[in-house]
């Protein structure tokens, strides 16, 4: 299976553990991730300039279509932005005209309704690879590991864009992917809550309080949190560390990207899964799974 | 900024602002809002910052009270989690309304400087986080492939209208 890999801005610069583990795991599963000269999806500037944001998304969609491959995104916001652009540009004629105005003038191109399939990495594993195949490839079952998943917002919402994939209120696909590794996915209140990352630049205090809420609920109750979006990762992992220092309070909730967890289950050397980038120490998790 | 609990002067309704909202609203539709408050009850920001009230923002915008709506910090506080979008019985799509309001505010020059700066950063670097030599070295050490460090189309689109 081949996919065009959409990395976005945050992952290749700031969350290389996600990229490294995703590429390693994909290889082990026989998935070919092709690097394409994509650029920013547009999401970060949507609040101040939706036309420019959709224009960026449109160019990326054209690039994916040209390659003839489905686009697989690691970042949930990138995935949502690209999917939304496909819908908005199909339905909103006035917006389509504005976008093509920008594209014609700035990059000499035109969006002609190119709609490659855009799919999140986790959804690709869930739908295209399947849990059965994953289970069959597990060499080191993660039995006894208690995991709290954090599906994040844009992986499943708005549901109008994801064509009925998963439940927007009670998402379960990530839990099922976790269970395919042999680990236990625990249920908890507020699983669907937002990390607060998108308002970090506007109101840091509110953003951090949103992050803290979940950490406080999970501290001491699980072996790790598992997530699939770099914004969520920065909040729950890096900001957990920063807040622990500020508040002189340890939460001790290790935060793993799903491919890091899956990589452990597939028997991959942890050094190839980028654990050294994680801010909160993961030694406890590694010890528990016996590596 | 007008306090969130202040009595507002409805006669200050701005017809031009209302026309602009109607023109830019896309799939969302403010006129359908019947003020049930499901958005407020679903809001994770509201749980932390009690003054953030999406229902009130919807109503003030619907009334055409441009200065209060655009001049309030609150339109920038929505975290775009889309929970209200899922639950709104009238398909108002509050997050999309927020984006329209934010875009109008930005055009009037009253967006948070941090967010405005991102457009500039993208026009200069093509990336939110630059792939500098230091980062490229680390990528190499991790056997990560080379990626386009400064996507030209992003720089050109971000720089439009300069």
Contacts between the chains, C-beta under 8 A, distances in Angstrom:
chain1	res1	chain2	res2	distance
A	7	B	147	6.5
A	9	B	127	4.9
A	9	B	128	3.9
A	9	B	129	5.5
A	10	B	128	6.8
A	10	B	129	6.3
A	12	B	131	6.5
A	12	B	135	7.8
A	12	B	139	6.9
A	12	B	144	7.3
A	12	B	147	5.5
A	13	B	127	7.1
A	13	B	129	3.7
A	13	B	130	7.2
A	13	B	131	5.8
A	13	B	135	5.3
A	14	B	129	5.6
A	16	B	138	6.8
A	16	B	139	6.8
A	16	B	142	5.9
A	16	B	144	6.5
A	19	B	144	6.1
A	20	B	142	5.4
A	20	B	143	7.9
A	20	B	144	6.4
A	23	B	144	7.2
A	35	B	145	5.6
A	35	B	147	6.4
A	37	B	148	4.6
A	37	B	151	6.7
A	38	B	148	7.6
A	38	B	151	7.3
A	39	B	126	5.8
A	39	B	127	7.5
A	39	B	148	6.9
A	39	B	151	2.9
A	39	B	153	5.8
A	39	B	154	3.8
A	40	B	122	5.9
A	40	B	126	7.1
A	40	B	127	6.5
A	40	B	128	6.6
A	40	B	151	7.0
A	40	B	154	4.8
A	44	B	118	5.2
A	44	B	122	7.5
A	44	B	128	5.4
A	45	B	115	7.7
A	45	B	118	5.4
A	45	B	119	5.2
A	45	B	122	6.5
A	45	B	158	7.0
A	46	B	99	6.2
A	47	B	76	7.4
A	47	B	99	6.4
A	47	B	102	4.5
A	47	B	103	7.4
A	47	B	106	7.4
A	47	B	111	7.4
A	47	B	115	5.7
A	48	B	102	6.6
A	48	B	103	6.7
A	48	B	106	3.9
A	48	B	111	5.1
A	48	B	115	5.2
A	48	B	116	5.9
A	48	B	118	7.4
A	48	B	119	6.3
A	49	B	103	6.6
A	49	B	106	6.5
A	49	B	119	6.2
A	50	B	99	6.0
A	50	B	100	8.0
A	50	B	103	5.4
A	52	B	119	7.1
A	52	B	157	5.4
A	52	B	158	6.2
A	52	B	160	6.4
A	55	B	157	4.8
A	55	B	160	7.9
A	56	B	153	7.4
A	56	B	154	5.8
A	56	B	157	5.4
A	56	B	158	7.7
A	59	B	153	4.9
A	59	B	157	7.3
A	88	B	26	6.8
A	88	B	27	7.6
A	91	B	27	6.9
A	92	B	26	5.2
A	92	B	27	7.2
A	94	B	23	7.8
A	95	B	26	6.6
A	102	B	157	6.1
A	102	B	160	5.3
A	103	B	157	7.6
A	105	B	160	6.9
A	106	B	153	7.8
A	106	B	156	4.3
A	106	B	157	5.3
A	106	B	159	7.5
A	106	B	160	5.1
A	107	B	153	4.9
A	107	B	156	5.4
A	107	B	157	6.7
A	153	B	79	7.8
A	153	B	80	7.0
A	153	B	81	4.3
A	153	B	82	5.9
A	153	B	83	7.8
A	154	B	80	7.9
A	154	B	82	7.5
A	157	B	81	7.0
A	157	B	82	3.7
A	157	B	83	7.0
A	157	B	85	6.9
A	157	B	86	6.0
A	158	B	82	4.7
A	158	B	85	5.1
A	158	B	86	6.7
A	159	B	86	6.2
A	168	B	82	7.6
A	168	B	83	8.0
A	168	B	86	4.8
A	169	B	86	6.8
A	192	B	83	7.3
A	193	B	44	5.4
A	193	B	81	7.8
A	194	B	44	4.8
A	194	B	45	8.0
A	194	B	79	5.0
A	194	B	81	3.7
A	194	B	83	7.7
A	196	B	44	7.5
A	196	B	45	7.8
A	196	B	79	5.9
A	197	B	79	7.9
A	198	B	79	5.0
A	198	B	80	5.4
A	199	B	45	7.1
A	199	B	76	7.4
A	199	B	77	6.0
A	199	B	78	7.8
A	199	B	79	5.1
A	201	B	112	7.0
A	201	B	114	4.2
A	201	B	115	6.3
A	202	B	73	7.9
A	202	B	76	4.7
A	202	B	77	6.6
A	202	B	112	5.4
A	202	B	114	6.9
A	202	B	115	7.2
A	203	B	49	7.3
A	203	B	73	7.9
A	203	B	76	7.8
A	203	B	77	6.1
A	206	B	45	6.2
A	206	B	48	5.1
A	206	B	49	5.0
A	206	B	77	6.8
A	207	B	79	7.8
A	209	B	48	4.5
A	210	B	44	6.0
A	210	B	45	7.2
A	210	B	48	5.9
A	210	B	79	7.2
A	213	B	47	7.7
A	213	B	48	7.6
A	274	B	142	7.0
